[in-house]
Amino acid sequence: MALVFTDPPYDRDNLYLYAEVARFAARVPLPGGSLVVYAPNYAFPSVLELCGAHLRYWWTLALALPGHHALMREYGVRVAWKPLVWFTKSGRLNKQQIFDDVIQGGAKERDAHEWQQQVMTAEQVIENLTAENDLVVDPMSGSATTGIAAKRTRRPLAGDRSQAADRRARPPAAPRAVPDVARGSETMKTVIKVKANRLEAGMSRWSVRS
Ligand SMILES: C[S@@+](CC[C@H](N)C(=O)[O-])C[C@H]1O[C@@H](n2cnc3c(N)ncnc32)[C@H](O)[C@@H]1O
């Protein structure tokens, strides 16, 4: 496996999924593998802590968001960029593959999924961090944005097929973020313990296709 690229739900109750996906990426016995996760700005420290417990922090890519910027009233901030946080299993092997750490996002795509990300962004991350025929994995694939990008860039993909239906059946709108990090990491650890098996269950549904 070369790259786990995924976009977990951003609400506070689901932040434990960051730890679970990092734990999974750490278990795969291949050197040079990476995990890149979309992260909510409000919970950036939590993402570092949760994933950093299993993998080595490498870098943060900034996804610049064009157009109308969502207002986070609780913080008095308009969100003009989003972190893509990059962790590695044992360091980066191919440091000759040099690229800029700011990615220019395109116009929002929301035709297939409420939380849909852009294929173009996934393509850039995949091309910058992997070589052709390297495996790409997205355990929380939503509308299969990563899968489409993997196909376009000629990388085999492992994804959760049970979510492929998300492309066809748009889920009901839900709040994307509940910005309350003040409760601290002890609560987080308890949540992780209680819910740790859920992602494992989801991952058992994976299939590999090229
Ligand atoms: C933010 S969406 C991903 C959107 C995707 N990047 C796209 O472009 O369409 C998060 C996805 O994680 C899935 N998910 C939520 N909880 C999960 C869990 N416990 N295990 C695996 N997947 C989960 C949801 O079904 C949803 O499809």
PDBQT file of the ligand as one rigid body, heavy atoms in Angstrom, charges set to zero:
ROOT
HETATM    1  C1  LIG A 301     -16.985  13.274   4.750  1.00  0.00    +0.000 C 
HETATM    2  S1  LIG A 301     -17.644  11.850   4.064  1.00  0.00    +0.000 S 
HETATM    3  C2  LIG A 301     -16.512  11.431   2.793  1.00  0.00    +0.000 C 
HETATM    4  C3  LIG A 301     -16.826  12.185   1.535  1.00  0.00    +0.000 C 
HETATM    5  C4  LIG A 301     -15.933  11.773   0.371  1.00  0.00    +0.000 C 
HETATM    6  N1  LIG A 301     -14.570  12.251   0.564  1.00  0.00    +0.000 N 
HETATM    7  C5  LIG A 301     -16.484  12.296  -0.940  1.00  0.00    +0.000 C 
HETATM    8  O1  LIG A 301     -15.787  13.059  -1.623  1.00  0.00    +0.000 OA
HETATM    9  O2  LIG A 301     -17.620  11.960  -1.276  1.00  0.00    +0.000 OA
HETATM   10  C6  LIG A 301     -17.283  10.664   5.308  1.00  0.00    +0.000 C 
HETATM   11  C7  LIG A 301     -17.670   9.254   4.959  1.00  0.00    +0.000 C 
HETATM   12  O3  LIG A 301     -17.306   8.421   6.070  1.00  0.00    +0.000 OA
HETATM   13  C8  LIG A 301     -18.296   7.445   6.240  1.00  0.00    +0.000 C 
HETATM   14  N2  LIG A 301     -18.268   6.955   7.644  1.00  0.00    +0.000 N 
HETATM   15  C9  LIG A 301     -18.850   7.520   8.716  1.00  0.00    +0.000 A 
HETATM   16  N3  LIG A 301     -18.597   6.796   9.828  1.00  0.00    +0.000 NA
HETATM   17  C10 LIG A 301     -17.847   5.737   9.431  1.00  0.00    +0.000 A 
HETATM   18  C11 LIG A 301     -17.273   4.616  10.105  1.00  0.00    +0.000 A 
HETATM   19  N4  LIG A 301     -17.461   4.443  11.419  1.00  0.00    +0.000 N 
HETATM   20  N5  LIG A 301     -16.560   3.736   9.396  1.00  0.00    +0.000 NA
HETATM   21  C12 LIG A 301     -16.365   3.897   8.078  1.00  0.00    +0.000 A 
HETATM   22  N6  LIG A 301     -16.884   4.942   7.380  1.00  0.00    +0.000 NA
HETATM   23  C13 LIG A 301     -17.611   5.853   8.053  1.00  0.00    +0.000 A 
HETATM   24  C14 LIG A 301     -19.595   8.121   5.834  1.00  0.00    +0.000 C 
HETATM   25  O4  LIG A 301     -20.526   7.184   5.352  1.00  0.00    +0.000 OA
HETATM   26  C15 LIG A 301     -19.145   9.054   4.705  1.00  0.00    +0.000 C 
HETATM   27  O5  LIG A 301     -19.332   8.428   3.468  1.00  0.00    +0.000 OA
ENDROOT
TORSDOF 0
